[in-house]
Amino acid sequence: MTTVICVVCGREGARLVKAPFDAIYNKIPIRLEDVERYECDRCGESTFDPGQDKAVSDRVKAKSREHLGLLPPEAIVGIRKRCNLSQEDMEGLFGVEKKAVGRWEGGRSLQSKTADVLLRLMDRNPDIVEELRKVRP
């Protein structure tokens, strides 16, 4: 068993707990239930191991995406592939920074509402890609 040391008071043996967790992501208050983390009995400080940290981050972003009504990562991948676009092609069409589409598809960041609307239009009518190419400078 791994010994966990509290980052605040230095005590060994912080215990594993599951409890609600509150966060704010993109100005959106998020509450997650049953979030696993380590808690110090002495000072009450909560800490995450790297796996727990990633899991919480993924859940917070998913809940934010749901709250905003944005497409999930797997839908973005599907739309892009059905339109025969690489991530770089889509970045060029949308005028977003390099690697942005990869972050959307990997769930590491949320697409803007504008990008989400374009994705939905592309899903309904893949021919819109050619129209986007015409209007991009």
DSSP file (Angstrom, degrees, kcal/mol; ACC not computed):
  #  RESIDUE AA STRUCTURE BP1 BP2  ACC     N-H-->O    O-->H-N    N-H-->O    O-->H-N    TCO  KAPPA ALPHA  PHI   PSI    X-CA   Y-CA   Z-CA
    1    1 A M              0   0    0      0, 0.0     2,-0.3     0, 0.0     0, 0.0   0.000 360.0 360.0 360.0 139.4    0.0    0.0    0.0
    2    2 A T        -     0   0    0      1,-0.0     2,-0.5    11,-0.0    11,-0.0  -0.597 360.0-134.9 -79.6 133.6    1.2    3.5   -0.9
    3    3 A T        -     0   0    0     -2,-0.3     2,-0.5    10,-0.0    -1,-0.0  -0.782  18.2-153.5 -88.2 129.4    1.8    5.9    2.0
    4    4 A V        -     0   0    0     -2,-0.5    10,-2.0    10,-0.3     9,-1.5  -0.906   2.8-154.4-108.2 128.1    0.4    9.3    1.3
    5    5 A I  B     -A   12   0A   0     -2,-0.5     7,-0.2     7,-0.2     2,-0.2  -0.860  24.1-114.4-103.1 132.7    2.0   12.3    3.0
    6    6 A C     >  -     0   0    0      5,-2.9     4,-1.1    -2,-0.5    40,-0.0  -0.438  15.9-146.0 -65.0 132.0   -0.1   15.4    3.6
    7    7 A V  T  4 S+     0   0    0     -2,-0.2    -1,-0.1     2,-0.1    39,-0.0   0.641  94.2  43.0 -75.5 -14.1    1.2   18.3    1.5
    8    8 A V  T  4 S+     0   0    0      3,-0.1    -1,-0.1    37,-0.0    -2,-0.0   0.896 129.5  16.0 -96.5 -54.6    0.3   20.8    4.2
    9    9 A C  T  4 S-     0   0    0      2,-0.1    -2,-0.1    36,-0.0    -3,-0.0   0.579  91.9-126.0-102.4 -10.0    1.2   19.3    7.6
   10   10 A G     <  +     0   0    0     -4,-1.1     2,-0.2     1,-0.3    -3,-0.1   0.513  54.7 150.9  81.9   3.7    3.6   16.5    6.5
   11   11 A R        -     0   0    0     -6,-0.1    -5,-2.9     1,-0.1     3,-0.3  -0.464  40.8-131.1 -71.6 138.9    1.7   13.8    8.4
   12   12 A E  B    S+A    5   0A   0     -7,-0.2    -7,-0.2     1,-0.2    -1,-0.1  -0.583  78.3  44.7 -84.9 152.4    1.9   10.3    6.9
   13   13 A G        -     0   0    0     -9,-1.5    -1,-0.2    -2,-0.2    -8,-0.2   0.785  60.3-179.8  91.9  29.9   -1.2    8.2    6.3
   14   14 A A        -     0   0    0    -10,-2.0   -10,-0.3    -3,-0.3    26,-0.2  -0.380  30.7-121.8 -57.6 142.8   -3.8   10.4    4.7
   15   15 A R  E     -B   39   0B   0     24,-2.3    24,-3.0     1,-0.1     2,-0.4  -0.605  13.1-112.6 -97.2 151.7   -6.9    8.3    4.2
   16   16 A L  E     +B   38   0B   0     -2,-0.2     2,-0.3    22,-0.2    22,-0.2  -0.658  43.7 173.8 -80.0 128.9   -8.7    7.6    0.9
   17   17 A V  E     -B   37   0B   0     20,-3.2    20,-2.3    -2,-0.4     2,-0.4  -0.911  28.8-145.3-132.5 160.0  -12.2    9.1    0.9
   18   18 A K  E     +B   36   0B   0     -2,-0.3    18,-0.2    18,-0.2    16,-0.1  -0.994  41.3 138.6-124.0 122.3  -15.0    9.6   -1.6
   19   19 A A  E     -B   35   0B   0     16,-1.8    16,-2.7    -2,-0.4    -2,-0.0  -0.960  55.6 -72.0-154.7 166.0  -16.9   12.8   -1.2
   20   20 A P  E     -     0   0B   0      0, 0.0     2,-0.4     0, 0.0    13,-0.2  -0.252  44.1-157.2 -61.1 155.1  -18.5   15.6   -3.2
   21   21 A F  E     -B   32   0B   0     11,-2.7    11,-3.1     2,-0.0     2,-0.4  -0.997   3.1-155.6-139.8 130.8  -16.2   18.0   -4.9
   22   22 A D  E     +B   31   0B   0     -2,-0.4     2,-0.3     9,-0.2     9,-0.2  -0.890  22.0 160.1-109.6 137.7  -16.9   21.6   -6.0
   23   23 A A  E     -B   30   0B   0      7,-2.7     7,-3.5    -2,-0.4     2,-0.4  -0.933  32.3-134.1-145.3 166.6  -15.0   23.3   -8.8
   24   24 A I  E     +B   29   0B   0     -2,-0.3     2,-0.4     5,-0.2    36,-0.0  -0.997  23.0 178.4-126.4 126.7  -15.4   26.2  -11.2
   25   25 A Y  E >  S-B   28   0B   0      3,-2.3     3,-1.8    -2,-0.4    -2,-0.0  -0.990  74.0 -12.9-131.2 124.3  -14.5   25.7  -14.9
   26   26 A N  T 3  S-     0   0    0     -2,-0.4    -1,-0.1     1,-0.3     0, 0.0   0.894 129.6 -55.6  50.7  43.3  -14.9   28.5  -17.4
   27   27 A K  T 3  S+     0   0    0      1,-0.2    -1,-0.3    -3,-0.0    -3,-0.0   0.584 112.5 125.5  68.0  13.0  -16.9   30.4  -14.8
   28   28 A I  E <   -B   25   0B   0     -3,-1.8    -3,-2.3     2,-0.0     2,-0.3  -0.900  60.5-133.0-104.3 119.9  -19.3   27.5  -14.5
   29   29 A P  E     -B   24   0B   0      0, 0.0     2,-0.4     0, 0.0    -5,-0.2  -0.560  28.0-168.7 -70.9 131.5  -19.8   26.1  -11.0
   30   30 A I  E     -B   23   0B   0     -7,-3.5    -7,-2.7    -2,-0.3     2,-0.5  -0.970  12.7-167.1-124.9 134.2  -19.5   22.3  -11.0
   31   31 A R  E     -B   22   0B   0     -2,-0.4     2,-0.4    -9,-0.2    -9,-0.2  -0.987   7.4-170.5-122.2 124.8  -20.4   19.8   -8.3
   32   32 A L  E     -B   21   0B   0    -11,-3.1   -11,-2.7    -2,-0.5     3,-0.3  -0.911  12.3-142.5-111.4 139.5  -19.3   16.2   -8.6
   33   33 A E  E    S+     0   0B   0     -2,-0.4   -14,-0.1   -13,-0.2    -2,-0.0  -0.662  75.8  15.4 -94.9 156.2  -20.4   13.5   -6.3
   34   34 A D  E    S+     0   0B   0     -2,-0.3     2,-0.6     1,-0.2    -1,-0.2   0.891  74.1 175.4  50.8  54.8  -18.2   10.6   -5.1
   35   35 A V  E     -B   19   0B   0    -16,-2.7   -16,-1.8    -3,-0.3     2,-0.4  -0.819  24.7-135.8 -93.3 123.0  -14.8   12.1   -6.0
   36   36 A E  E     +B   18   0B   0     -2,-0.6     2,-0.3   -18,-0.2   -18,-0.2  -0.623  43.6 132.7 -82.1 131.8  -12.0    9.9   -4.7
   37   37 A R  E     -B   17   0B   0    -20,-2.3   -20,-3.2    -2,-0.4     2,-0.4  -0.953  53.8 -92.7-161.8 174.9   -9.1   11.7   -3.0
   38   38 A Y  E     -BC  16  47B   0      9,-3.1     9,-2.7    -2,-0.3     2,-0.4  -0.830  35.0-166.0-101.7 139.8   -6.8   11.5    0.0
   39   39 A E  E     -BC  15  46B   0    -24,-3.0   -24,-2.3    -2,-0.4     2,-0.4  -0.989  17.7-129.4-130.3 134.4   -7.7   13.5    3.1
   40   40 A C     >  -     0   0    0      5,-2.4     4,-1.4    -2,-0.4   -26,-0.1  -0.671   6.7-154.0 -83.0 128.7   -5.5   14.2    6.1
   41   41 A D  T  4 S+     0   0    0     -2,-0.4    -1,-0.1     2,-0.2   -27,-0.0   0.800  92.5  50.2 -69.4 -28.8   -7.0   13.4    9.5
   42   42 A R  T  4 S+     0   0    0      1,-0.1    -1,-0.1     3,-0.1    -2,-0.0   0.970 130.3   8.8 -76.7 -55.4   -4.9   16.0   11.2
   43   43 A C  T  4 S-     0   0    0      2,-0.1    -2,-0.2   -32,-0.0    -1,-0.1   0.564  91.1-123.8-108.7  -9.7   -5.4   19.2    9.1
   44   44 A G     <  +     0   0    0     -4,-1.4    -3,-0.1     1,-0.3     2,-0.1   0.459  53.5 155.0  83.9  -0.1   -8.2   18.1    6.8
   45   45 A E        -     0   0    0     -6,-0.1    -5,-2.4     1,-0.1     2,-0.4  -0.370  32.3-145.9 -64.3 138.3   -6.3   19.0    3.6
   46   46 A S  E     +C   39   0B   0     -7,-0.2     2,-0.3    -2,-0.1    -7,-0.2  -0.878  20.2 177.2-106.0 138.9   -7.4   17.0    0.5
   47   47 A T  E     -C   38   0B   0     -9,-2.7    -9,-3.1    -2,-0.4     2,-0.4  -0.967  17.9-141.3-138.5 156.1   -5.0   15.9   -2.2
   48   48 A F        -     0   0    0     -2,-0.3   -11,-0.1   -11,-0.2    -2,-0.0  -0.904  13.1-134.1-114.7 142.9   -5.2   13.9   -5.4
   49   49 A D     >  -     0   0    0     -2,-0.4     4,-2.8     1,-0.1     5,-0.2  -0.492  44.7 -93.7 -81.2 169.2   -2.8   11.4   -6.8
   50   50 A P  H  > S+     0   0    0      0, 0.0     4,-2.1     0, 0.0     5,-0.2   0.861 126.4  48.5 -55.9 -39.0   -2.1   11.9  -10.5
   51   51 A G  H  > S+     0   0    0      2,-0.2     4,-2.2     1,-0.2     5,-0.1   0.909 113.5  46.5 -67.0 -41.9   -4.7    9.4  -11.6
   52   52 A Q  H  > S+     0   0    0      2,-0.2     4,-2.6     1,-0.2     5,-0.2   0.900 110.4  54.2 -65.4 -40.5   -7.4   10.9   -9.4
   53   53 A D  H  X S+     0   0    0     -4,-2.8     4,-2.4     1,-0.2    -2,-0.2   0.920 110.3  45.6 -60.0 -45.7   -6.4   14.4  -10.6
   54   54 A K  H  X S+     0   0    0     -4,-2.1     4,-2.7    -5,-0.2    -1,-0.2   0.913 112.0  52.0 -64.7 -42.6   -6.9   13.4  -14.3
   55   55 A A  H  X S+     0   0    0     -4,-2.2     4,-2.2     2,-0.2    -2,-0.2   0.910 111.8  45.9 -61.3 -42.8  -10.2   11.7  -13.5
   56   56 A V  H  X S+     0   0    0     -4,-2.6     4,-2.7     2,-0.2     5,-0.2   0.923 112.4  50.9 -66.3 -44.0  -11.5   14.8  -11.7
   57   57 A S  H  X S+     0   0    0     -4,-2.4     4,-2.3    -5,-0.2    -2,-0.2   0.923 111.1  48.4 -59.1 -45.2  -10.4   17.1  -14.5
   58   58 A D  H  X S+     0   0    0     -4,-2.7     4,-2.3     1,-0.2    -1,-0.2   0.905 113.0  47.7 -62.3 -42.2  -12.0   14.9  -17.1
   59   59 A R  H  X S+     0   0    0     -4,-2.2     4,-2.5     2,-0.2    -2,-0.2   0.891 110.4  51.5 -67.5 -39.7  -15.3   14.8  -15.1
   60   60 A V  H  X S+     0   0    0     -4,-2.7     4,-2.2     2,-0.2    -2,-0.2   0.929 112.7  45.6 -62.7 -45.5  -15.3   18.6  -14.6
   61   61 A K  H  X S+     0   0    0     -4,-2.3     4,-2.7    -5,-0.2    -2,-0.2   0.898 112.2  51.3 -66.3 -39.9  -14.8   19.2  -18.3
   62   62 A A  H  X S+     0   0    0     -4,-2.3     4,-2.4     2,-0.2    -2,-0.2   0.914 111.6  47.1 -62.9 -42.3  -17.5   16.7  -19.2
   63   63 A K  H  X S+     0   0    0     -4,-2.5     4,-2.6     2,-0.2    -2,-0.2   0.885 112.6  49.6 -67.9 -37.5  -20.0   18.3  -16.8
   64   64 A S  H  X S+     0   0    0     -4,-2.2     4,-2.2     2,-0.2    -2,-0.2   0.921 110.5  50.4 -64.1 -43.9  -19.1   21.8  -18.2
   65   65 A R  H  X>S+     0   0    0     -4,-2.7     5,-2.5     1,-0.2     4,-0.8   0.919 112.5  47.1 -59.5 -44.7  -19.6   20.5  -21.7
   66   66 A E  H ><5S+     0   0    0     -4,-2.4     3,-0.8     1,-0.2    -2,-0.2   0.916 110.0  52.7 -63.8 -44.1  -22.9   19.1  -20.8
   67   67 A H  H 3<5S+     0   0    0     -4,-2.6    -1,-0.2     1,-0.2    -2,-0.2   0.880 113.4  43.8 -59.4 -39.5  -24.0   22.3  -19.0
   68   68 A L  H 3<5S-     0   0    0     -4,-2.2    -1,-0.2    -5,-0.1    -2,-0.2   0.543 111.5-120.3 -84.4  -7.8  -23.1   24.4  -22.1
   69   69 A G  T <<5 +     0   0    0     -3,-0.8    -3,-0.2    -4,-0.8     2,-0.2   0.802  57.7 156.7  73.6  29.4  -24.8   21.9  -24.5
   70   70 A L      < -     0   0    0     -5,-2.5    -1,-0.2    -6,-0.2    43,-0.1  -0.551  49.0 -97.2 -89.1 153.4  -21.6   21.3  -26.4
   71   71 A L        -     0   0    0     -2,-0.2    40,-0.2     1,-0.1    -1,-0.1  -0.365  42.1-115.2 -62.9 143.6  -20.8   18.2  -28.5
   72   72 A P    >>  -     0   0    0      0, 0.0     4,-1.6     0, 0.0     3,-0.9  -0.389  30.4-101.5 -76.8 162.3  -18.7   15.5  -26.7
   73   73 A P  H 3> S+     0   0    0      0, 0.0     4,-2.2     0, 0.0     5,-0.2   0.862 119.8  55.0 -52.2 -43.1  -15.2   14.7  -27.9
   74   74 A E  H 3> S+     0   0    0      1,-0.2     4,-2.0     2,-0.2     5,-0.1   0.827 106.0  52.6 -65.7 -30.1  -16.3   11.5  -29.7
   75   75 A A  H <> S+     0   0    0     -3,-0.9     4,-2.5     2,-0.2    -1,-0.2   0.884 107.3  52.2 -69.9 -38.4  -18.9   13.4  -31.7
   76   76 A I  H  X S+     0   0    0     -4,-1.6     4,-2.5     2,-0.2     5,-0.2   0.930 109.5  49.3 -62.8 -44.7  -16.3   15.9  -32.8
   77   77 A V  H  X S+     0   0    0     -4,-2.2     4,-2.5     1,-0.2     5,-0.2   0.936 111.8  49.2 -58.5 -47.2  -14.0   13.0  -34.0
   78   78 A G  H  X S+     0   0    0     -4,-2.0     4,-2.6     1,-0.2    -2,-0.2   0.907 111.8  47.1 -61.4 -44.3  -16.9   11.4  -35.9
   79   79 A I  H  X S+     0   0    0     -4,-2.5     4,-1.7     2,-0.2    -1,-0.2   0.936 112.4  49.8 -64.1 -46.3  -17.9   14.6  -37.7
   80   80 A R  H  <>S+     0   0    0     -4,-2.5     5,-2.2    -5,-0.2    -2,-0.2   0.918 113.6  45.8 -59.5 -43.8  -14.3   15.5  -38.6
   81   81 A K  H ><5S+     0   0    0     -4,-2.5     3,-1.8     1,-0.2    -1,-0.2   0.903 109.4  53.8 -68.0 -41.1  -13.8   12.0  -40.1
   82   82 A R  H 3<5S+     0   0    0     -4,-2.6    -1,-0.2     1,-0.3    -2,-0.2   0.803 109.3  50.0 -63.4 -27.1  -17.1   12.0  -42.0
   83   83 A C  T 3<5S-     0   0    0     -4,-1.7    -1,-0.3    -5,-0.2    -2,-0.2   0.355 113.8-122.3 -90.6   5.5  -16.1   15.2  -43.6
   84   84 A N  T < 5 +     0   0    0     -3,-1.8     2,-0.4     1,-0.2    -3,-0.2   0.902  62.1 144.5  55.0  46.7  -12.7   13.7  -44.5
   85   85 A L      < -     0   0    0     -5,-2.2    -1,-0.2    -6,-0.1     2,-0.2  -0.901  45.5-138.1-115.6 143.6  -10.7   16.4  -42.6
   86   86 A S     >  -     0   0    0     -2,-0.4     4,-2.2     1,-0.1     5,-0.2  -0.474  36.0-105.7 -82.4 168.0   -7.5   16.1  -40.7
   87   87 A Q  H  > S+     0   0    0      1,-0.2     4,-2.4     2,-0.2    14,-0.2   0.913 124.4  51.6 -60.2 -40.7   -7.2   17.9  -37.4
   88   88 A E  H  > S+     0   0    0      2,-0.2     4,-2.1     1,-0.2    -1,-0.2   0.897 107.3  52.3 -64.2 -40.4   -5.0   20.5  -39.1
   89   89 A D  H  > S+     0   0    0      1,-0.2     4,-2.3     2,-0.2    -1,-0.2   0.931 110.9  47.4 -59.7 -45.4   -7.5   21.0  -41.9
   90   90 A M  H  X S+     0   0    0     -4,-2.2     4,-2.5     1,-0.2     5,-0.2   0.892 108.6  54.4 -66.0 -38.9  -10.3   21.6  -39.4
   91   91 A E  H  X>S+     0   0    0     -4,-2.4     5,-1.8     1,-0.2     4,-1.4   0.909 109.8  48.3 -59.9 -41.3   -8.1   24.1  -37.5
   92   92 A G  H  <5S+     0   0    0     -4,-2.1    -2,-0.2     2,-0.2    -1,-0.2   0.912 112.0  48.2 -64.7 -43.1   -7.5   26.0  -40.7
   93   93 A L  H  <5S+     0   0    0     -4,-2.3    -2,-0.2     1,-0.2    -1,-0.2   0.886 118.1  40.5 -64.1 -38.9  -11.2   26.1  -41.5
   94   94 A F  H  <5S-     0   0    0     -4,-2.5    -1,-0.2    -5,-0.2    -2,-0.2   0.621 104.5-127.6 -87.1 -13.5  -12.2   27.2  -38.1
   95   95 A G  T  <5 +     0   0    0     -4,-1.4     2,-0.2    -5,-0.2    -3,-0.2   0.867  59.3 142.6  68.9  36.0   -9.3   29.7  -37.7
   96   96 A V      < -     0   0    0     -5,-1.8    -1,-0.2    -6,-0.2     3,-0.1  -0.654  55.2 -83.6-106.6 165.4   -8.2   28.2  -34.3
   97   97 A E    >   -     0   0    0     -2,-0.2     3,-1.9     1,-0.1     4,-0.4  -0.174  57.2 -80.0 -66.4 158.1   -4.8   27.6  -32.9
   98   98 A K  T 3  S+     0   0    0      1,-0.3    -1,-0.1     2,-0.1   -10,-0.1  -0.298 116.6  16.0 -57.4 138.4   -2.6   24.6  -33.8
   99   99 A K  T 3> S+     0   0    0     -3,-0.1     4,-1.8     1,-0.0    -1,-0.3   0.373  89.5 117.5  77.8  -1.1   -3.6   21.5  -31.8
  100  100 A A  H <> S+     0   0    0     -3,-1.9     4,-2.3     1,-0.2     5,-0.2   0.930  74.9  48.9 -62.0 -45.6   -6.9   23.0  -30.7
  101  101 A V  H  > S+     0   0    0     -4,-0.4     4,-3.0     1,-0.2     5,-0.2   0.892 108.8  53.8 -64.0 -38.6   -9.0   20.2  -32.4
  102  102 A G  H  > S+     0   0    0      1,-0.2     4,-1.7     2,-0.2     6,-0.2   0.878 108.8  49.3 -61.4 -37.4   -6.8   17.5  -30.9
  103  103 A R  H  <>S+     0   0    0     -4,-1.8     5,-1.8     2,-0.2     6,-1.3   0.884 111.9  48.4 -69.4 -38.1   -7.5   19.0  -27.4
  104  104 A W  H ><5S+     0   0    0     -4,-2.3     3,-1.2     1,-0.2    -2,-0.2   0.952 114.1  46.1 -63.3 -47.8  -11.3   19.1  -28.2
  105  105 A E  H 3<5S+     0   0    0     -4,-3.0    -2,-0.2     1,-0.3    -1,-0.2   0.790 113.3  49.2 -68.0 -27.8  -11.2   15.5  -29.4
  106  106 A G  T 3<5S-     0   0    0     -4,-1.7    -1,-0.3    -5,-0.2    -2,-0.2   0.469 111.6-119.8 -88.7  -1.8   -9.1   14.4  -26.4
  107  107 A G  T < 5S+     0   0    0     -3,-1.2    -3,-0.2    -4,-0.4    -2,-0.1   0.585  80.3 121.5  76.5   9.5  -11.5   16.1  -24.0
  108  108 A R  S   <S+     0   0    0     -5,-1.8     2,-0.3    -6,-0.2    -4,-0.2   0.712  79.3  11.6 -80.7 -20.3   -8.7   18.3  -22.7
  109  109 A S  S    S-     0   0    0     -6,-1.3     2,-0.4    -9,-0.1    -2,-0.2  -0.969  78.6-111.3-148.8 164.8  -10.4   21.6  -23.6
  110  110 A L        -     0   0    0     -2,-0.3     2,-0.1    -3,-0.1    -6,-0.1  -0.789  27.5-124.6-100.6 139.6  -13.9   22.7  -24.7
  111  111 A Q        -     0   0    0     -2,-0.4   -41,-0.0   -40,-0.2    -1,-0.0  -0.424  35.3-101.3 -73.3 156.2  -14.7   24.0  -28.1
  112  112 A S     >  -     0   0    0      1,-0.1     4,-2.3    -2,-0.1     5,-0.1  -0.268  29.4-109.5 -70.5 164.8  -16.3   27.5  -28.4
  113  113 A K  H  > S+     0   0    0      2,-0.2     4,-2.3     1,-0.2     5,-0.2   0.888 121.3  54.1 -60.9 -38.8  -20.0   27.8  -29.0
  114  114 A T  H  > S+     0   0    0      2,-0.2     4,-2.2     1,-0.2    -1,-0.2   0.932 109.2  46.1 -62.2 -47.0  -19.2   29.1  -32.5
  115  115 A A  H  > S+     0   0    0      1,-0.2     4,-2.5     2,-0.2    -1,-0.2   0.887 110.8  54.3 -62.3 -38.3  -17.0   26.0  -33.3
  116  116 A D  H  X S+     0   0    0     -4,-2.3     4,-2.2     2,-0.2    -2,-0.2   0.902 107.6  49.3 -63.0 -41.3  -19.8   23.8  -31.9
  117  117 A V  H  X S+     0   0    0     -4,-2.3     4,-2.4     2,-0.2    -2,-0.2   0.929 111.1  49.7 -63.7 -45.2  -22.4   25.4  -34.2
  118  118 A L  H  X S+     0   0    0     -4,-2.2     4,-2.6     1,-0.2    -2,-0.2   0.907 109.9  51.6 -59.7 -42.2  -20.0   24.9  -37.2
  119  119 A L  H  X S+     0   0    0     -4,-2.5     4,-2.2     1,-0.2    -1,-0.2   0.919 109.8  49.0 -60.6 -43.7  -19.5   21.3  -36.2
  120  120 A R  H  X S+     0   0    0     -4,-2.2     4,-1.9     2,-0.2    -1,-0.2   0.889 111.2  49.7 -65.4 -38.6  -23.2   20.7  -36.0
  121  121 A L  H  X S+     0   0    0     -4,-2.4     4,-2.5     2,-0.2    -2,-0.2   0.915 110.6  50.1 -64.8 -42.2  -23.7   22.3  -39.4
  122  122 A M  H  < S+     0   0    0     -4,-2.6    -2,-0.2     1,-0.2    -1,-0.2   0.867 108.5  53.5 -63.1 -35.9  -21.0   20.1  -40.9
  123  123 A D  H  < S+     0   0    0     -4,-2.2    -1,-0.2     1,-0.2    -2,-0.2   0.899 113.8  41.5 -65.9 -40.4  -22.7   17.1  -39.4
  124  124 A R  H  < S+     0   0    0     -4,-1.9    -2,-0.2     1,-0.3    -1,-0.2   0.829 134.7  16.3 -74.7 -33.2  -26.0   17.9  -41.0
  125  125 A N    ><  -     0   0    0     -4,-2.5     3,-2.4    -5,-0.2    -1,-0.3  -0.724  60.2-173.5-146.0  89.6  -24.4   18.9  -44.3
  126  126 A P  T >  S+     0   0    0      0, 0.0     3,-1.7     0, 0.0     4,-0.3   0.720  82.0  74.9 -57.6 -21.0  -20.8   17.9  -45.0
  127  127 A D  T >> S+     0   0    0      1,-0.3     4,-1.0     2,-0.2     3,-0.9   0.691  75.5  79.2 -65.2 -16.1  -20.9   20.0  -48.2
  128  128 A I  H <> S+     0   0    0     -3,-2.4     4,-2.6     1,-0.2    -1,-0.3   0.741  76.5  74.0 -63.9 -20.9  -20.6   23.0  -46.0
  129  129 A V  H <> S+     0   0    0     -3,-1.7     4,-2.2     1,-0.2    -1,-0.2   0.916  95.0  49.6 -57.8 -43.5  -16.8   22.2  -45.8
  130  130 A E  H <> S+     0   0    0     -3,-0.9     4,-1.5    -4,-0.3    -1,-0.2   0.883 109.8  51.2 -64.1 -37.6  -16.4   23.5  -49.3
  131  131 A E  H  X S+     0   0    0     -4,-1.0     4,-1.5     2,-0.2    -2,-0.2   0.900 108.8  51.3 -65.1 -40.4  -18.3   26.7  -48.5
  132  132 A L  H  X S+     0   0    0     -4,-2.6     4,-1.4     1,-0.2    -2,-0.2   0.899 106.8  53.9 -63.1 -40.1  -16.1   27.2  -45.4
  133  133 A R  H  < S+     0   0    0     -4,-2.2    -1,-0.2     1,-0.2    -2,-0.2   0.867 106.8  52.8 -61.8 -35.0  -13.0   26.8  -47.6
  134  134 A K  H  < S+     0   0    0     -4,-1.5    -1,-0.2     1,-0.2    -2,-0.2   0.841 112.3  43.2 -69.7 -33.9  -14.3   29.5  -49.9
  135  135 A V  H  < S+     0   0    0     -4,-1.5    -1,-0.2    -3,-0.2    -2,-0.2   0.616  89.5  99.3 -92.3 -12.0  -14.8   32.1  -47.2
  136  136 A R     <        0   0    0     -4,-1.4   -43,-0.1    -5,-0.1   -42,-0.0  -0.599 360.0 360.0 -74.9 130.5  -11.6   31.5  -45.3
  137  137 A P              0   0    0      0, 0.0    -1,-0.1     0, 0.0    -4,-0.1   0.500 360.0 360.0 -66.7 360.0   -8.9   34.1  -46.1
